[in-house]
Amino acid sequence: QLLKDYVGSVYGGLGQLLLAYAEANHLNISEKLRQVQTQERFDFNLWRELLDDIQTQVQSPALGVEIAKHLQPKHIGIIAYIAQSCDTMGEALTRYFDFHRLVYDGSPLKVEPFDDDNIIIRWDTLPSHLTTQITDEIAIAIMVQFLRHFLSLNHTKIHQINFTHEKPSNVAIYEDFFQCPVLFKQANPELVFPLQALSTPLNQGDQTLQKLL
């Protein structure tokens, strides 16, 4: 019942991420996309509409993944700099979980055990009018892109990615990006992450900066 009437929002920087993708691919920039460029936050319904608008122009089989490749720290705001100031990957992920709604308040985020060696980062399923394959995959792809490129997690292999929607014709696009098995028609959108990676030290750790932030 709580999620039935749920209306989330996203950080305005994600609108700037969509603009960066649209400009890089020479797409038509809609008035709606222009309007969110100066907003601190905007409605999750509008986020979904903007993604759908771009999808009609590019017909990409993995749009969320393609957009996430353009991610910069500024697109997710203060949470990026908090995470980058941490000493370990586990600490950075804890901060991400604490503050993820500042960036992407679309699906409640939960962390649960998967097995002895992995944990699940899980997005609760939202009503069908709010969530699509694109909104799910961009949420997960943004997190993975951030972990890899701004927290230098390239050497850590993700265990598994789960999506709730129908299996697409070209799963290889997802597997190439995530570098792990990607399953569809699962109960929840999930990232299954190795526990041992949590102890990975971050070279740029700065506790003074983190406290200030």
N, C-alpha and C positions, 0 to 999 in steps of 0.2 A: 504493500500500500504506500509505503514511504517513497518508493521509486516511481510509482504510477504517475504522480504529479511533479516529478523531479524536473527542474529546469536548470541546467548547469551553465557555466560560462567558461571562456578561455582567455588567456592572457593576450593582450593586443599584439605582442610580438609574433604570435603565430599568424596573424593577418599579414605581417611583414614577411614572414616566411613564404606564404602563398604568393605574395607579390613578387618575391625574388624568383620563385619557380616560374611564375607566369611570364615574367620578363625574359628569363633565360631561354624560355621555349617560344617566345614571340607570340604569346596568346593575346586575345582581346582582354583588356582590363575592364571589368564591369564597374559600374558606379558603386555597387555594394562593396566591392573589394577596396575601392579608393577610400570610401568613407571610414572603413575600420582602421586605416593606417594611423590615425591620430587618436584612437581610442585606447584607454588603459585596459579595458576588458570589453568583451562583447558576448552576446548570447550564444549558447551552444547550438541552438537551432540555426542561427545565422552561419556558424562555423560549418555545419553540415551542408547548408545550401551553397556556400562558397565552394566547398569541395565538389559538390555535385555539378556546379557550373563549370568548374575546370574539367571535370570528367567528361562532360559533353563535348569539350573542345579537343581533348587529346585521346580519349578512348584507350587510356593506358590500362593494361591488365593488372597493374600493381601500383596504382597512383600514390597511395600513402607512402610506399617505399621510395618511389622516385622523388617525391616532395621532400622527404626526410634527408635525402642526400645533400640538400641545400642548407641544412641546419647550421646556424652559428649561435654562440652563447647568448648573444643579444636577443635572439628569438624566444628564449625561455627565461630571460630576465635574471633577477636576483638569485634564483635557485641555482643557476649555473655557476655563479661565482662563489656561493656558499659551498657547493659540492667540490669545486676545484680547490678550495682552501683546506679541505680535509686531509688527514694523514693517511687514511686507508680507504679502500673501496667500500668496506662495510660501513664505515662512518659516513661516507658520501651517500650511499644508498639510504641510510637511516635519515639523513637530512632530506633527501629527495622524497621519501615517504612522508616525512613530517610536513613538507611544504608543497607537495605536488599539486594541490588544489589551487595554488597561486598561478600555476601554468595551465593546467588542464582539469578543470572541475566538471568533467563530463561523466566519468565513471568512478565510483568509489574504488580505491586501491587497497588491496589486502595482501599480506605476506603469510604464507603457510608452508609447512614442511611438505616435500614431495617424496623423498626417500632419504636414506642415510647420507647421501652425497649432494643433494640438491634441494633448493627451495623454490616455491612457486610465487611469482609476483602476478597477482590476479586482479583483473578488472571485473567488477560486478556487471552483470548483464542489465542493460537499461531497456526501457520499452522500445518496441520495434520502430516507432516513429522518430526516435532520437538516434538510434545506432545503425550504422551500415558497415559493410566490410571496410570501406575506406576510413571511417572514423576509428575503427578498431585497429587497423594496421598502422595508421599514422601515429596513434598513441604509443604502440609498442616500438615502431621503427624510430621514433624520435628518441625514446629512452635508449635504445641500442646504439643509435648513432652518437648520442651524447657520451655514453660509456666508452665507446671505441675511440672517438676522435678528440674528446676533450678531457677524458680521464685515462686515456692510453690503455684501454683494455683489449687491444687487438690480439694479444696472445692467449686470452681466455676464451674457451669454446663454450658457447651457450648450449645447454643440453637439448632444449626443445621449445618450439613456439606453437601455441594452439590458437585457432580462430573458430568462431561459431558458425560462420556462413558456409555456403556451398563451396566445394572444392573447385577452383578455377581450372581452366584448360592447361595453363602453364605454371605448374607449381615450382619449376626450376628457378623462376625469377625470384621467388621468395627464398628458396634454399640458397641461392647464390648470395643474396644480400645478408641473410641471417647466419649463413654458414652452419646450419644445423637442420635436423628434421623439422618440417612444418606440417602440422596436421589441421584438418578442417572438419567442420560439423562437430566440434567439441562443445562441452557444456559452458565454458567461459573463455574469453580472450586471456591467454596466459603466457608468461615468459618463465621457463624453467631454467634456473640459474645455479651454477655450481657453488656450493658452500665454501670450498677452498679459496675461491676468488675474493671472498670478503676480506681476507687478510692481506691482499695485495697492497703494498705501499704506494702512495701517490707522491711523485717527486715534488709537486708544487705545494704540498701541504703548508698551511700558514695559520696556526691557531689564533694568533693576534687578529689577523684579518677576519677569520671566521667569527670570532666574538664580536667584532665591530659590526659585521654584516648582520 
